[in-house]
Amino acid sequence: MLFAIVSYDKPDALERRLSARPRHLVWLDAAGPSLRYVGPLLDEEGKQRGSIVVTEQPDLETARAFAKADPFWEADVFATQTVHAFREIFRDGARVA
Protein backbone atom coordinates (compact mmCIF):
# COMPACT_ATOMS: atom_id res chain seq x y z
CA MET A 1 0.00 0.00 0.00
CA LEU A 2 1.24 3.50 -0.77
CA PHE A 3 1.57 6.24 1.86
CA ALA A 4 2.33 9.94 1.47
CA ILE A 5 4.48 11.41 4.23
CA VAL A 6 4.21 15.20 4.27
CA SER A 7 6.65 17.00 6.56
CA TYR A 8 6.99 20.72 7.24
CA ASP A 9 10.17 22.23 8.62
CA LYS A 10 10.48 24.48 11.62
CA PRO A 11 11.14 28.08 10.53
CA ASP A 12 14.73 28.05 11.84
CA ALA A 13 15.65 24.53 10.67
CA LEU A 14 17.77 25.14 7.56
CA GLU A 15 21.16 24.75 9.26
CA ARG A 16 20.03 21.59 11.08
CA ARG A 17 18.55 20.24 7.84
CA LEU A 18 21.83 20.75 5.98
CA SER A 19 23.79 19.13 8.81
CA ALA A 20 21.50 16.08 8.95
CA ARG A 21 21.09 15.71 5.18
CA PRO A 22 23.86 13.07 4.75
CA ARG A 23 22.15 10.82 7.35
CA HIS A 24 18.78 11.51 5.73
CA LEU A 25 20.13 10.41 2.34
CA VAL A 26 21.55 7.20 3.85
CA TRP A 27 18.08 6.53 5.32
CA LEU A 28 16.48 7.11 1.90
CA ASP A 29 19.09 4.96 0.12
CA ALA A 30 18.35 2.09 2.52
CA ALA A 31 14.63 2.40 1.78
CA GLY A 32 15.22 2.64 -1.99
CA PRO A 33 12.97 -0.16 -3.24
CA SER A 34 10.00 1.07 -1.18
CA LEU A 35 10.22 4.68 -2.41
CA ARG A 36 8.02 5.96 -5.22
CA TYR A 37 8.49 9.73 -5.07
CA VAL A 38 10.67 11.88 -2.85
CA GLY A 39 11.32 15.59 -2.99
CA PRO A 40 11.32 18.94 -1.24
CA LEU A 41 8.40 21.30 -0.75
CA LEU A 42 9.38 24.82 -1.76
CA ASP A 43 8.05 28.18 -0.67
CA GLU A 44 7.28 31.10 -3.00
CA GLU A 45 10.97 32.06 -3.08
CA GLY A 46 12.12 28.54 -3.97
CA LYS A 47 13.45 27.80 -0.48
CA GLN A 48 12.86 24.40 1.02
CA ARG A 49 10.09 24.32 3.61
CA GLY A 50 9.52 20.59 3.97
CA SER A 51 9.32 17.37 2.00
CA ILE A 52 7.07 14.70 0.53
CA VAL A 53 7.91 11.01 0.56
CA VAL A 54 5.60 8.51 -1.13
CA THR A 55 6.53 5.04 0.02
CA GLU A 56 5.14 1.53 -0.24
CA GLN A 57 4.60 -0.01 3.19
CA PRO A 58 2.46 -2.93 4.38
CA ASP A 59 0.22 -0.83 6.66
CA LEU A 60 -0.28 2.56 8.31
CA GLU A 61 1.59 1.71 11.51
CA THR A 62 4.65 0.58 9.55
CA ALA A 63 4.47 3.73 7.44
CA ARG A 64 4.31 5.88 10.58
CA ALA A 65 7.30 4.06 12.08
CA PHE A 66 9.21 4.53 8.82
CA ALA A 67 8.40 8.27 8.85
CA LYS A 68 9.53 8.67 12.47
CA ALA A 69 12.85 6.99 11.63
CA ASP A 70 13.81 9.90 9.35
CA PRO A 71 17.02 11.44 10.78
CA PHE A 72 15.49 14.89 10.34
CA TRP A 73 13.37 14.15 13.44
CA GLU A 74 16.48 13.54 15.55
CA ALA A 75 17.99 16.73 14.13
CA ASP A 76 14.88 18.73 15.18
CA VAL A 77 14.10 19.80 11.62
CA PHE A 78 10.39 18.99 11.36
CA ALA A 79 7.61 21.02 12.93
CA THR A 80 4.85 18.69 11.72
CA GLN A 81 4.42 15.49 9.79
CA THR A 82 1.40 13.60 8.50
CA VAL A 83 1.15 10.12 7.05
CA HIS A 84 -1.75 9.34 4.72
CA ALA A 85 -2.72 6.36 2.63
CA PHE A 86 -2.17 7.31 -1.01
CA ARG A 87 -3.71 5.96 -4.19
CA GLU A 88 -1.83 6.53 -7.42
CA ILE A 89 -4.12 7.37 -10.36
CA PHE A 90 -1.61 8.78 -12.88
CA ARG A 91 2.10 8.04 -13.35
CA ASP A 92 4.30 9.77 -15.93
CA GLY A 93 1.26 11.24 -17.66
CA ALA A 94 -0.54 7.91 -18.03
CA ARG A 95 -3.55 6.73 -16.09
CA VAL A 96 -2.65 3.64 -14.04
CA ALA A 97 -5.89 3.15 -12.10
N, C-alpha and C positions, 0 to 999 in steps of 0.2 A: 504494500500500500504506500502511496506517496504522501509526504507531509511537507508543508511549507513552514519553515522557521523564519520568522521576521523579527529582527533584532534592531533596536534603536540605541545609538550611543549616548552616553552622558555628554553634556555640552563641552566639558573640559577633557575629553578622553583621547584626543588625537595623539599626544605623546605616548600614552600607555598603549594605544592601539599599535603604533609603529613599533614599540618595544616588544610587544607580544606577537607581532605578525609572524615571525619565523616559527614559533610554536603552533600558531593557528594553522599555518600552511602544512606543517607535519601532520596535524590532526586531520586536515582535509585530505592529504595524500593517503593516509591510512584508511580513510573512508571511501576512497576513490570509486570502487564499483557501485556503491550505494547512492552516489551523487548524480543528480540529473541536471540541476542548474545551480550555480553559485555566483554571487556577485554583489557589489556594493550598492547601497542606496545613496543617491546624491541629492544635495540640496540645490537651490536655485543658482548658486554660484559654482556648482560642480564639485563641491567639497563632500567628502564621505560623511554620512550621518547615520549609517547602519548597514545592514546586510540582509540578503535573502539567500536561504539555502533550501533547495528542494531535494529531498532525500527519500529513498525507498527504505522503509523499515517495516517490521512485521506488525506493529501495533502502536497506538498512541503513547503508551507508557515507555516503550523502547525509544520512540522518537523524542520524547521529552528528556529521557536520560542522555541520549546522544547530544541534544541541544545543550544541556547543562555541562557536558564534558568539554565544550569549546573553551580553549585557553583564554579567550577574551573575558570570560566570567572571572577567572582567577585574577586577571589583570585589572579588574574593575572598570571595564570599558562599557559594558551594556547598562543602560538605564532600564529597559524593558525588553521582553522577548515573549512572543506568542508562538505556539505550535498548533497548526491546523491540518486536518486531513485535506488533501489536494487531489483533484481529479483533472488529469490532462485531457484537453479536448483537441487542441491543435499543437503540432510540433513541426518546426521548420516550414511553416506556411501550409501544411497539409493537415486536414482533419484526421484525427486518429481514433476518435470515439463519437 
